[in-house]
């Protein structure tokens, strides 16, 4: 999505992004915080970065497939998803 104004980089709204909605946040110079027009989320840059990192943590294995569950106390083995190939 294109950035609406020049200046500070707009981030994705973490609240909307957790619900699979890709909305840019806007920066309020007077309050020095970011806000979302859709869900009324407001927060500082550190809040937004922290919550967006939580979203990346949640979806980090989205394009991976489990190859082997392993034995007790052994790590799970993942491989890249190859899109319909056997």
PyMOL Python script that loads the backbone (N, CA, C, O; Angstrom):
from pymol import cmd

cmd.read_pdbstr("""\
ATOM      1  N   UNK A   1       0.852  -1.168   0.000  1.00  0.00           N
ATOM      2  CA  UNK A   1       0.000   0.000   0.000  1.00  0.00           C
ATOM      3  C   UNK A   1       0.895   1.227   0.000  1.00  0.00           C
ATOM      4  O   UNK A   1       1.908   1.261   0.699  1.00  0.00           O
ATOM      5  N   UNK A   2       0.538   2.202  -0.756  1.00  0.00           N
ATOM      6  CA  UNK A   2       1.362   3.404  -0.861  1.00  0.00           C
ATOM      7  C   UNK A   2       1.236   4.262   0.390  1.00  0.00           C
ATOM      8  O   UNK A   2       0.199   4.280   1.053  1.00  0.00           O
ATOM      9  N   UNK A   3       2.298   4.959   0.689  1.00  0.00           N
ATOM     10  CA  UNK A   3       2.303   5.851   1.838  1.00  0.00           C
ATOM     11  C   UNK A   3       1.571   7.138   1.462  1.00  0.00           C
ATOM     12  O   UNK A   3       1.789   7.684   0.381  1.00  0.00           O
ATOM     13  N   UNK A   4       0.704   7.621   2.351  1.00  0.00           N
ATOM     14  CA  UNK A   4      -0.164   8.756   2.034  1.00  0.00           C
ATOM     15  C   UNK A   4       0.586  10.087   2.007  1.00  0.00           C
ATOM     16  O   UNK A   4       0.310  10.930   1.154  1.00  0.00           O
ATOM     17  N   UNK A   5       1.510  10.283   2.913  1.00  0.00           N
ATOM     18  CA  UNK A   5       2.205  11.564   2.982  1.00  0.00           C
ATOM     19  C   UNK A   5       3.706  11.336   3.032  1.00  0.00           C
ATOM     20  O   UNK A   5       4.165  10.247   3.378  1.00  0.00           O
ATOM     21  N   UNK A   6       4.463  12.356   2.688  1.00  0.00           N
ATOM     22  CA  UNK A   6       5.914  12.280   2.814  1.00  0.00           C
ATOM     23  C   UNK A   6       6.276  12.477   4.280  1.00  0.00           C
ATOM     24  O   UNK A   6       5.475  13.000   5.055  1.00  0.00           O
ATOM     25  N   UNK A   7       7.456  12.067   4.652  1.00  0.00           N
ATOM     26  CA  UNK A   7       7.885  12.233   6.036  1.00  0.00           C
ATOM     27  C   UNK A   7       8.252  10.888   6.628  1.00  0.00           C
ATOM     28  O   UNK A   7       8.860  10.052   5.960  1.00  0.00           O
ATOM     29  N   UNK A   8       7.880  10.678   7.898  1.00  0.00           N
ATOM     30  CA  UNK A   8       8.207   9.425   8.575  1.00  0.00           C
ATOM     31  C   UNK A   8       7.535   8.250   7.882  1.00  0.00           C
ATOM     32  O   UNK A   8       6.435   8.376   7.343  1.00  0.00           O
ATOM     33  N   UNK A   9       8.210   7.107   7.902  1.00  0.00           N
ATOM     34  CA  UNK A   9       7.687   5.898   7.288  1.00  0.00           C
ATOM     35  C   UNK A   9       6.453   5.425   8.040  1.00  0.00           C
ATOM     36  O   UNK A   9       6.460   5.355   9.269  1.00  0.00           O
ATOM     37  N   UNK A  10       5.403   5.103   7.313  1.00  0.00           N
ATOM     38  CA  UNK A  10       4.206   4.544   7.940  1.00  0.00           C
ATOM     39  C   UNK A  10       4.370   3.045   8.110  1.00  0.00           C
ATOM     40  O   UNK A  10       4.893   2.364   7.228  1.00  0.00           O
ATOM     41  N   UNK A  11       3.922   2.537   9.244  1.00  0.00           N
ATOM     42  CA  UNK A  11       3.975   1.116   9.543  1.00  0.00           C
ATOM     43  C   UNK A  11       2.594   0.510   9.362  1.00  0.00           C
ATOM     44  O   UNK A  11       1.595   1.227   9.304  1.00  0.00           O
ATOM     45  N   UNK A  12       2.543  -0.823   9.274  1.00  0.00           N
ATOM     46  CA  UNK A  12       1.260  -1.525   9.259  1.00  0.00           C
ATOM     47  C   UNK A  12       0.669  -1.500  10.647  1.00  0.00           C
ATOM     48  O   UNK A  12       1.390  -1.567  11.643  1.00  0.00           O
ATOM     49  N   UNK A  13      -0.650  -1.405  10.712  1.00  0.00           N
ATOM     50  CA  UNK A  13      -1.332  -1.451  12.000  1.00  0.00           C
ATOM     51  C   UNK A  13      -1.251  -2.873  12.544  1.00  0.00           C
ATOM     52  O   UNK A  13      -1.718  -3.798  11.880  1.00  0.00           O
ATOM     53  N   UNK A  14      -0.678  -3.080  13.724  1.00  0.00           N
ATOM     54  CA  UNK A  14      -0.541  -4.440  14.247  1.00  0.00           C
ATOM     55  C   UNK A  14      -1.882  -5.076  14.585  1.00  0.00           C
ATOM     56  O   UNK A  14      -2.042  -6.287  14.435  1.00  0.00           O
ATOM     57  N   UNK A  15      -2.838  -4.290  15.035  1.00  0.00           N
ATOM     58  CA  UNK A  15      -4.155  -4.825  15.373  1.00  0.00           C
ATOM     59  C   UNK A  15      -4.875  -5.333  14.124  1.00  0.00           C
ATOM     60  O   UNK A  15      -5.436  -6.428  14.130  1.00  0.00           O
ATOM     61  N   UNK A  16      -4.857  -4.545  13.069  1.00  0.00           N
ATOM     62  CA  UNK A  16      -5.488  -4.956  11.805  1.00  0.00           C
ATOM     63  C   UNK A  16      -4.715  -6.095  11.152  1.00  0.00           C
ATOM     64  O   UNK A  16      -5.313  -7.007  10.582  1.00  0.00           O
ATOM     65  N   UNK A  17      -3.390  -6.043  11.234  1.00  0.00           N
ATOM     66  CA  UNK A  17      -2.559  -7.050  10.580  1.00  0.00           C
ATOM     67  C   UNK A  17      -2.765  -8.426  11.197  1.00  0.00           C
ATOM     68  O   UNK A  17      -2.677  -9.433  10.494  1.00  0.00           O
ATOM     69  N   UNK A  18      -3.038  -8.489  12.502  1.00  0.00           N
ATOM     70  CA  UNK A  18      -3.338  -9.766  13.156  1.00  0.00           C
ATOM     71  C   UNK A  18      -4.641 -10.361  12.638  1.00  0.00           C
ATOM     72  O   UNK A  18      -4.865 -11.566  12.747  1.00  0.00           O
ATOM     73  N   UNK A  19      -5.502  -9.513  12.072  1.00  0.00           N
ATOM     74  CA  UNK A  19      -6.759  -9.974  11.486  1.00  0.00           C
ATOM     75  C   UNK A  19      -6.674 -10.034   9.965  1.00  0.00           C
ATOM     76  O   UNK A  19      -7.698 -10.012   9.281  1.00  0.00           O
ATOM     77  N   UNK A  20      -5.448 -10.112   9.432  1.00  0.00           N
ATOM     78  CA  UNK A  20      -5.187 -10.234   7.992  1.00  0.00           C
ATOM     79  C   UNK A  20      -5.717  -9.066   7.188  1.00  0.00           C
ATOM     80  O   UNK A  20      -6.185  -9.250   6.064  1.00  0.00           O
ATOM     81  N   UNK A  21      -5.651  -7.862   7.749  1.00  0.00           N
ATOM     82  CA  UNK A  21      -6.025  -6.648   7.040  1.00  0.00           C
ATOM     83  C   UNK A  21      -4.773  -5.788   6.953  1.00  0.00           C
ATOM     84  O   UNK A  21      -4.156  -5.478   7.972  1.00  0.00           O
ATOM     85  N   UNK A  22      -4.402  -5.407   5.748  1.00  0.00           N
ATOM     86  CA  UNK A  22      -3.157  -4.675   5.536  1.00  0.00           C
ATOM     87  C   UNK A  22      -3.463  -3.171   5.445  1.00  0.00           C
ATOM     88  O   UNK A  22      -3.790  -2.660   4.374  1.00  0.00           O
ATOM     89  N   UNK A  23      -3.352  -2.476   6.577  1.00  0.00           N
ATOM     90  CA  UNK A  23      -3.661  -1.052   6.657  1.00  0.00           C
ATOM     91  C   UNK A  23      -2.417  -0.302   7.155  1.00  0.00           C
ATOM     92  O   UNK A  23      -1.799  -0.701   8.142  1.00  0.00           O
ATOM     93  N   UNK A  24      -2.062   0.777   6.468  1.00  0.00           N
ATOM     94  CA  UNK A  24      -0.966   1.631   6.934  1.00  0.00           C
ATOM     95  C   UNK A  24      -1.441   2.519   8.074  1.00  0.00           C
ATOM     96  O   UNK A  24      -2.594   2.947   8.114  1.00  0.00           O
ATOM     97  N   UNK A  25      -0.527   2.786   8.997  1.00  0.00           N
ATOM     98  CA  UNK A  25      -0.814   3.720  10.078  1.00  0.00           C
ATOM     99  C   UNK A  25      -0.312   5.102   9.676  1.00  0.00           C
ATOM    100  O   UNK A  25       0.566   5.219   8.822  1.00  0.00           O
ATOM    101  N   UNK A  26      -0.855   6.126  10.273  1.00  0.00           N
ATOM    102  CA  UNK A  26      -0.443   7.493  10.017  1.00  0.00           C
ATOM    103  C   UNK A  26       0.248   8.042  11.255  1.00  0.00           C
ATOM    104  O   UNK A  26      -0.036   7.607  12.371  1.00  0.00           O
ATOM    105  N   UNK A  27       1.151   8.994  11.065  1.00  0.00           N
ATOM    106  CA  UNK A  27       1.926   9.550  12.163  1.00  0.00           C
ATOM    107  C   UNK A  27       1.375  10.925  12.521  1.00  0.00           C
ATOM    108  O   UNK A  27       1.196  11.780  11.654  1.00  0.00           O
ATOM    109  N   UNK A  28       1.108  11.127  13.813  1.00  0.00           N
ATOM    110  CA  UNK A  28       0.639  12.413  14.320  1.00  0.00           C
ATOM    111  C   UNK A  28       1.834  13.155  14.896  1.00  0.00           C
ATOM    112  O   UNK A  28       2.374  12.758  15.929  1.00  0.00           O
ATOM    113  N   UNK A  29       2.252  14.230  14.235  1.00  0.00           N
ATOM    114  CA  UNK A  29       3.422  15.002  14.669  1.00  0.00           C
ATOM    115  C   UNK A  29       3.221  15.620  16.044  1.00  0.00           C
ATOM    116  O   UNK A  29       4.159  15.653  16.841  1.00  0.00           O
ATOM    117  N   UNK A  30       2.022  16.111  16.342  1.00  0.00           N
ATOM    118  CA  UNK A  30       1.769  16.797  17.608  1.00  0.00           C
ATOM    119  C   UNK A  30       1.903  15.845  18.796  1.00  0.00           C
ATOM    120  O   UNK A  30       2.485  16.207  19.818  1.00  0.00           O
ATOM    121  N   UNK A  31       1.368  14.631  18.664  1.00  0.00           N
ATOM    122  CA  UNK A  31       1.399  13.666  19.770  1.00  0.00           C
ATOM    123  C   UNK A  31       2.585  12.711  19.693  1.00  0.00           C
ATOM    124  O   UNK A  31       2.847  11.966  20.637  1.00  0.00           O
ATOM    125  N   UNK A  32       3.309  12.733  18.562  1.00  0.00           N
ATOM    126  CA  UNK A  32       4.449  11.832  18.342  1.00  0.00           C
ATOM    127  C   UNK A  32       4.032  10.366  18.489  1.00  0.00           C
ATOM    128  O   UNK A  32       4.714   9.578  19.145  1.00  0.00           O
ATOM    129  N   UNK A  33       2.884  10.009  17.860  1.00  0.00           N
ATOM    130  CA  UNK A  33       2.432   8.631  17.898  1.00  0.00           C
ATOM    131  C   UNK A  33       1.764   8.260  16.575  1.00  0.00           C
ATOM    132  O   UNK A  33       1.358   9.126  15.800  1.00  0.00           O
ATOM    133  N   UNK A  34       1.662   6.958  16.336  1.00  0.00           N
ATOM    134  CA  UNK A  34       1.023   6.433  15.143  1.00  0.00           C
ATOM    135  C   UNK A  34      -0.426   6.093  15.459  1.00  0.00           C
ATOM    136  O   UNK A  34      -0.754   5.732  16.590  1.00  0.00           O
ATOM    137  N   UNK A  35      -1.295   6.210  14.455  1.00  0.00           N
ATOM    138  CA  UNK A  35      -2.704   5.862  14.649  1.00  0.00           C
ATOM    139  C   UNK A  35      -3.244   5.188  13.400  1.00  0.00           C
ATOM    140  O   UNK A  35      -2.743   5.399  12.296  1.00  0.00           O
ATOM    141  N   UNK A  36      -4.275   4.374  13.590  1.00  0.00           N
ATOM    142  CA  UNK A  36      -4.925   3.653  12.505  1.00  0.00           C
ATOM    143  C   UNK A  36      -6.316   4.242  12.299  1.00  0.00           C
ATOM    144  O   UNK A  36      -7.057   4.443  13.260  1.00  0.00           O
ATOM    145  N   UNK A  37      -6.666   4.515  11.055  1.00  0.00           N
ATOM    146  CA  UNK A  37      -7.981   5.076  10.751  1.00  0.00           C
ATOM    147  C   UNK A  37      -9.087   4.035  10.849  1.00  0.00           C
ATOM    148  O   UNK A  37     -10.249   4.384  11.058  1.00  0.00           O
ATOM    149  N   UNK A  38      -8.739   2.764  10.701  1.00  0.00           N
ATOM    150  CA  UNK A  38      -9.763   1.726  10.659  1.00  0.00           C
ATOM    151  C   UNK A  38     -10.176   1.243  12.045  1.00  0.00           C
ATOM    152  O   UNK A  38     -11.367   1.106  12.324  1.00  0.00           O
ATOM    153  N   UNK A  39      -9.199   0.985  12.917  1.00  0.00           N
ATOM    154  CA  UNK A  39      -9.527   0.340  14.200  1.00  0.00           C
ATOM    155  C   UNK A  39      -9.251   1.211  15.417  1.00  0.00           C
ATOM    156  O   UNK A  39      -9.466   0.761  16.543  1.00  0.00           O
ATOM    157  N   UNK A  40      -8.792   2.417  15.236  1.00  0.00           N
ATOM    158  CA  UNK A  40      -8.516   3.359  16.325  1.00  0.00           C
ATOM    159  C   UNK A  40      -7.332   2.957  17.195  1.00  0.00           C
ATOM    160  O   UNK A  40      -7.230   3.420  18.330  1.00  0.00           O
ATOM    161  N   UNK A  41      -6.442   2.117  16.704  1.00  0.00           N
ATOM    162  CA  UNK A  41      -5.230   1.776  17.443  1.00  0.00           C
ATOM    163  C   UNK A  41      -4.288   2.976  17.432  1.00  0.00           C
ATOM    164  O   UNK A  41      -4.090   3.601  16.390  1.00  0.00           O
ATOM    165  N   UNK A  42      -3.714   3.297  18.577  1.00  0.00           N
ATOM    166  CA  UNK A  42      -2.689   4.333  18.662  1.00  0.00           C
ATOM    167  C   UNK A  42      -1.523   3.792  19.471  1.00  0.00           C
ATOM    168  O   UNK A  42      -1.711   2.989  20.386  1.00  0.00           O
ATOM    169  N   UNK A  43      -0.318   4.234  19.132  1.00  0.00           N
ATOM    170  CA  UNK A  43       0.844   3.806  19.881  1.00  0.00           C
ATOM    171  C   UNK A  43       2.107   4.476  19.386  1.00  0.00           C
ATOM    172  O   UNK A  43       2.160   5.024  18.285  1.00  0.00           O
ATOM    173  N   UNK A  44       3.121   4.416  20.229  1.00  0.00           N
ATOM    174  CA  UNK A  44       4.419   4.976  19.861  1.00  0.00           C
ATOM    175  C   UNK A  44       5.097   4.045  18.860  1.00  0.00           C
ATOM    176  O   UNK A  44       4.623   2.938  18.604  1.00  0.00           O
ATOM    177  N   UNK A  45       6.201   4.506  18.306  1.00  0.00           N
ATOM    178  CA  UNK A  45       6.934   3.700  17.331  1.00  0.00           C
ATOM    179  C   UNK A  45       7.414   2.392  17.951  1.00  0.00           C
ATOM    180  O   UNK A  45       7.370   1.349  17.298  1.00  0.00           O
ATOM    181  N   UNK A  46       7.870   2.430  19.192  1.00  0.00           N
ATOM    182  CA  UNK A  46       8.332   1.200  19.845  1.00  0.00           C
ATOM    183  C   UNK A  46       7.185   0.224  20.063  1.00  0.00           C
ATOM    184  O   UNK A  46       7.381  -0.984  19.931  1.00  0.00           O
ATOM    185  N   UNK A  47       5.983   0.717  20.395  1.00  0.00           N
ATOM    186  CA  UNK A  47       4.813  -0.160  20.553  1.00  0.00           C
ATOM    187  C   UNK A  47       4.473  -0.854  19.235  1.00  0.00           C
ATOM    188  O   UNK A  47       4.220  -2.058  19.197  1.00  0.00           O
ATOM    189  N   UNK A  48       4.473  -0.074  18.166  1.00  0.00           N
ATOM    190  CA  UNK A  48       4.124  -0.612  16.854  1.00  0.00           C
ATOM    191  C   UNK A  48       5.154  -1.651  16.415  1.00  0.00           C
ATOM    192  O   UNK A  48       4.781  -2.717  15.925  1.00  0.00           O
ATOM    193  N   UNK A  49       6.430  -1.358  16.583  1.00  0.00           N
ATOM    194  CA  UNK A  49       7.470  -2.312  16.202  1.00  0.00           C
ATOM    195  C   UNK A  49       7.392  -3.587  17.032  1.00  0.00           C
ATOM    196  O   UNK A  49       7.571  -4.683  16.501  1.00  0.00           O
ATOM    197  N   UNK A  50       7.130  -3.456  18.316  1.00  0.00           N
ATOM    198  CA  UNK A  50       7.035  -4.633  19.199  1.00  0.00           C
ATOM    199  C   UNK A  50       5.862  -5.519  18.789  1.00  0.00           C
ATOM    200  O   UNK A  50       6.012  -6.738  18.713  1.00  0.00           O
ATOM    201  N   UNK A  51       4.709  -4.934  18.527  1.00  0.00           N
ATOM    202  CA  UNK A  51       3.536  -5.722  18.154  1.00  0.00           C
ATOM    203  C   UNK A  51       3.656  -6.308  16.750  1.00  0.00           C
ATOM    204  O   UNK A  51       3.160  -7.407  16.503  1.00  0.00           O
ATOM    205  N   UNK A  52       4.304  -5.599  15.828  1.00  0.00           N
ATOM    206  CA  UNK A  52       4.532  -6.166  14.501  1.00  0.00           C
ATOM    207  C   UNK A  52       5.513  -7.331  14.561  1.00  0.00           C
ATOM    208  O   UNK A  52       5.403  -8.272  13.776  1.00  0.00           O
ATOM    209  N   UNK A  53       6.461  -7.278  15.476  1.00  0.00           N
ATOM    210  CA  UNK A  53       7.381  -8.404  15.660  1.00  0.00           C
ATOM    211  C   UNK A  53       6.628  -9.617  16.203  1.00  0.00           C
ATOM    212  O   UNK A  53       6.962 -10.751  15.861  1.00  0.00           O
ATOM    213  N   UNK A  54       5.620  -9.396  17.043  1.00  0.00           N
ATOM    214  CA  UNK A  54       4.790 -10.498  17.540  1.00  0.00           C
ATOM    215  C   UNK A  54       4.034 -11.153  16.388  1.00  0.00           C
ATOM    216  O   UNK A  54       3.866 -12.372  16.379  1.00  0.00           O
ATOM    217  N   UNK A  55       3.579 -10.372  15.423  1.00  0.00           N
ATOM    218  CA  UNK A  55       2.898 -10.929  14.252  1.00  0.00           C
ATOM    219  C   UNK A  55       3.868 -11.759  13.418  1.00  0.00           C
ATOM    220  O   UNK A  55       3.512 -12.835  12.938  1.00  0.00           O
ATOM    221  N   UNK A  56       5.094 -11.261  13.244  1.00  0.00           N
ATOM    222  CA  UNK A  56       6.095 -12.037  12.502  1.00  0.00           C
ATOM    223  C   UNK A  56       6.402 -13.347  13.222  1.00  0.00           C
ATOM    224  O   UNK A  56       6.608 -14.370  12.569  1.00  0.00           O
ATOM    225  N   UNK A  57       6.437 -13.336  14.550  1.00  0.00           N
ATOM    226  CA  UNK A  57       6.687 -14.552  15.322  1.00  0.00           C
ATOM    227  C   UNK A  57       5.553 -15.547  15.115  1.00  0.00           C
ATOM    228  O   UNK A  57       5.794 -16.747  14.984  1.00  0.00           O
ATOM    229  N   UNK A  58       4.322 -15.056  15.087  1.00  0.00           N
ATOM    230  CA  UNK A  58       3.160 -15.938  14.931  1.00  0.00           C
ATOM    231  C   UNK A  58       3.148 -16.622  13.571  1.00  0.00           C
ATOM    232  O   UNK A  58       2.806 -17.801  13.479  1.00  0.00           O
ATOM    233  N   UNK A  59       3.512 -15.908  12.520  1.00  0.00           N
ATOM    234  CA  UNK A  59       3.416 -16.431  11.160  1.00  0.00           C
ATOM    235  C   UNK A  59       4.755 -16.865  10.579  1.00  0.00           C
ATOM    236  O   UNK A  59       4.863 -16.998   9.360  1.00  0.00           O
ATOM    237  N   UNK A  60       5.777 -17.091  11.396  1.00  0.00           N
ATOM    238  CA  UNK A  60       7.114 -17.381  10.873  1.00  0.00           C
ATOM    239  C   UNK A  60       7.192 -18.703  10.123  1.00  0.00           C
ATOM    240  O   UNK A  60       8.031 -18.844   9.234  1.00  0.00           O
ATOM    241  N   UNK A  61       6.344 -19.682  10.452  1.00  0.00           N
ATOM    242  CA  UNK A  61       6.389 -20.978   9.785  1.00  0.00           C
ATOM    243  C   UNK A  61       5.242 -21.149   8.786  1.00  0.00           C
ATOM    244  O   UNK A  61       4.889 -22.279   8.451  1.00  0.00           O
ATOM    245  N   UNK A  62       4.660 -20.060   8.309  1.00  0.00           N
ATOM    246  CA  UNK A  62       3.503 -20.153   7.432  1.00  0.00           C
ATOM    247  C   UNK A  62       3.825 -20.881   6.130  1.00  0.00           C
ATOM    248  O   UNK A  62       2.997 -21.652   5.644  1.00  0.00           O
ATOM    249  N   UNK A  63       4.987 -20.659   5.563  1.00  0.00           N
ATOM    250  CA  UNK A  63       5.346 -21.293   4.293  1.00  0.00           C
ATOM    251  C   UNK A  63       6.212 -22.536   4.489  1.00  0.00           C
ATOM    252  O   UNK A  63       6.872 -22.992   3.555  1.00  0.00           O
ATOM    253  N   UNK A  64       6.207 -23.073   5.688  1.00  0.00           N
ATOM    254  CA  UNK A  64       6.988 -24.269   5.977  1.00  0.00           C
ATOM    255  C   UNK A  64       6.042 -25.446   6.214  1.00  0.00           C
ATOM    256  O   UNK A  64       4.897 -25.256   6.622  1.00  0.00           O
ATOM    257  N   UNK A  65       6.522 -26.654   5.957  1.00  0.00           N
ATOM    258  CA  UNK A  65       5.761 -27.868   6.194  1.00  0.00           C
ATOM    259  C   UNK A  65       6.552 -28.768   7.143  1.00  0.00           C
ATOM    260  O   UNK A  65       7.779 -28.837   7.077  1.00  0.00           O
ATOM    261  N   UNK A  66       5.825 -29.454   8.026  1.00  0.00           N
ATOM    262  CA  UNK A  66       6.459 -30.373   8.964  1.00  0.00           C
ATOM    263  C   UNK A  66       6.858 -31.631   8.209  1.00  0.00           C
ATOM    264  O   UNK A  66       6.032 -32.260   7.548  1.00  0.00           O
ATOM    265  N   UNK A  67       8.143 -31.995   8.315  1.00  0.00           N
ATOM    266  CA  UNK A  67       8.660 -33.196   7.676  1.00  0.00           C
ATOM    267  C   UNK A  67       8.684 -34.337   8.676  1.00  0.00           C
ATOM    268  O   UNK A  67       8.316 -35.466   8.353  1.00  0.00           O
ATOM    269  N   UNK A  68       9.125 -34.032   9.907  1.00  0.00           N
ATOM    270  CA  UNK A  68       9.236 -35.076  10.924  1.00  0.00           C
ATOM    271  C   UNK A  68       8.959 -34.463  12.287  1.00  0.00           C
ATOM    272  O   UNK A  68       9.537 -33.436  12.643  1.00  0.00           O
ATOM    273  N   UNK A  69       8.075 -35.095  13.049  1.00  0.00           N
ATOM    274  CA  UNK A  69       7.774 -34.601  14.384  1.00  0.00           C
ATOM    275  C   UNK A  69       8.849 -34.991  15.392  1.00  0.00           C
ATOM    276  O   UNK A  69       8.937 -34.384  16.460  1.00  0.00           O
ATOM    277  N   UNK A  70       9.661 -35.984  15.078  1.00  0.00           N
ATOM    278  CA  UNK A  70      10.741 -36.392  15.968  1.00  0.00           C
ATOM    279  C   UNK A  70      10.221 -37.170  17.166  1.00  0.00           C
ATOM    280  O   UNK A  70       9.014 -37.287  17.375  1.00  0.00           O
ATOM    281  N   UNK A  71      11.139 -37.691  17.935  1.00  0.00           N
ATOM    282  CA  UNK A  71      10.806 -38.413  19.153  1.00  0.00           C
ATOM    283  C   UNK A  71      10.586 -37.416  20.286  1.00  0.00           C
ATOM    284  O   UNK A  71      10.672 -36.206  20.073  1.00  0.00           O
ATOM    285  N   UNK A  72      10.304 -37.913  21.481  1.00  0.00           N
ATOM    286  CA  UNK A  72      10.135 -37.033  22.637  1.00  0.00           C
ATOM    287  C   UNK A  72      11.401 -36.210  22.858  1.00  0.00           C
ATOM    288  O   UNK A  72      12.514 -36.732  22.787  1.00  0.00           O
ATOM    289  N   UNK A  73      11.217 -34.926  23.127  1.00  0.00           N
ATOM    290  CA  UNK A  73      12.298 -33.974  23.383  1.00  0.00           C
ATOM    291  C   UNK A  73      13.230 -33.766  22.190  1.00  0.00           C
ATOM    292  O   UNK A  73      14.343 -33.269  22.367  1.00  0.00           O
ATOM    293  N   UNK A  74      12.807 -34.131  20.990  1.00  0.00           N
ATOM    294  CA  UNK A  74      13.571 -33.873  19.777  1.00  0.00           C
ATOM    295  C   UNK A  74      12.896 -32.736  19.008  1.00  0.00           C
ATOM    296  O   UNK A  74      11.673 -32.605  19.066  1.00  0.00           O
ATOM    297  N   UNK A  75      13.656 -31.920  18.296  1.00  0.00           N
ATOM    298  CA  UNK A  75      13.054 -30.806  17.557  1.00  0.00           C
ATOM    299  C   UNK A  75      12.229 -31.288  16.361  1.00  0.00           C
ATOM    300  O   UNK A  75      12.490 -32.350  15.796  1.00  0.00           O
ATOM    301  N   UNK A  76      11.239 -30.492  15.993  1.00  0.00           N
ATOM    302  CA  UNK A  76      10.441 -30.753  14.804  1.00  0.00           C
ATOM    303  C   UNK A  76      11.249 -30.316  13.586  1.00  0.00           C
ATOM    304  O   UNK A  76      11.903 -29.274  13.612  1.00  0.00           O
ATOM    305  N   UNK A  77      11.204 -31.111  12.523  1.00  0.00           N
ATOM    306  CA  UNK A  77      11.935 -30.811  11.305  1.00  0.00           C
ATOM    307  C   UNK A  77      10.987 -30.168  10.294  1.00  0.00           C
ATOM    308  O   UNK A  77       9.910 -30.699  10.023  1.00  0.00           O
ATOM    309  N   UNK A  78      11.387 -29.028   9.741  1.00  0.00           N
ATOM    310  CA  UNK A  78      10.598 -28.302   8.766  1.00  0.00           C
ATOM    311  C   UNK A  78      11.303 -28.286   7.421  1.00  0.00           C
ATOM    312  O   UNK A  78      12.525 -28.417   7.346  1.00  0.00           O
ATOM    313  N   UNK A  79      10.515 -28.123   6.349  1.00  0.00           N
ATOM    314  CA  UNK A  79      11.073 -27.935   4.995  1.00  0.00           C
ATOM    315  C   UNK A  79      10.215 -26.894   4.294  1.00  0.00           C
ATOM    316  O   UNK A  79       9.053 -26.696   4.647  1.00  0.00           O
ATOM    317  N   UNK A  80      10.786 -26.236   3.310  1.00  0.00           N
ATOM    318  CA  UNK A  80      10.047 -25.234   2.555  1.00  0.00           C
ATOM    319  C   UNK A  80       8.916 -25.895   1.768  1.00  0.00           C
ATOM    320  O   UNK A  80       9.077 -26.996   1.240  1.00  0.00           O
ATOM    321  N   UNK A  81       7.790 -25.226   1.696  1.00  0.00           N
ATOM    322  CA  UNK A  81       6.663 -25.729   0.920  1.00  0.00           C
ATOM    323  C   UNK A  81       6.954 -25.503  -0.563  1.00  0.00           C
ATOM    324  O   UNK A  81       7.344 -24.408  -0.967  1.00  0.00           O
ATOM    325  N   UNK A  82       6.761 -26.546  -1.368  1.00  0.00           N
ATOM    326  CA  UNK A  82       7.121 -26.465  -2.778  1.00  0.00           C
ATOM    327  C   UNK A  82       5.913 -26.272  -3.682  1.00  0.00           C
ATOM    328  O   UNK A  82       6.039 -26.458  -4.892  1.00  0.00           O
ATOM    329  N   UNK A  83       4.773 -25.915  -3.166  1.00  0.00           N
ATOM    330  CA  UNK A  83       3.630 -25.530  -3.985  1.00  0.00           C
ATOM    331  C   UNK A  83       3.078 -26.622  -4.891  1.00  0.00           C
ATOM    332  O   UNK A  83       3.026 -26.428  -6.106  1.00  0.00           O
ATOM    333  N   UNK A  84       2.667 -27.755  -4.350  1.00  0.00           N
ATOM    334  CA  UNK A  84       2.012 -28.770  -5.132  1.00  0.00           C
ATOM    335  C   UNK A  84       2.912 -29.823  -5.734  1.00  0.00           C
ATOM    336  O   UNK A  84       2.416 -30.759  -6.360  1.00  0.00           O
ATOM    337  N   UNK A  85       4.199 -29.707  -5.570  1.00  0.00           N
ATOM    338  CA  UNK A  85       5.102 -30.742  -6.079  1.00  0.00           C
ATOM    339  C   UNK A  85       5.204 -31.857  -5.069  1.00  0.00           C
ATOM    340  O   UNK A  85       5.077 -31.628  -3.866  1.00  0.00           O
ATOM    341  N   UNK A  86       5.432 -33.057  -5.548  1.00  0.00           N
ATOM    342  CA  UNK A  86       5.546 -34.224  -4.677  1.00  0.00           C
ATOM    343  C   UNK A  86       6.941 -34.448  -4.187  1.00  0.00           C
ATOM    344  O   UNK A  86       7.190 -35.397  -3.443  1.00  0.00           O
TER     345      UNK A  86
END
""", "prot")
cmd.dss("prot")
cmd.show_as("cartoon", "prot")
cmd.util.cbc("prot")
cmd.orient("prot")
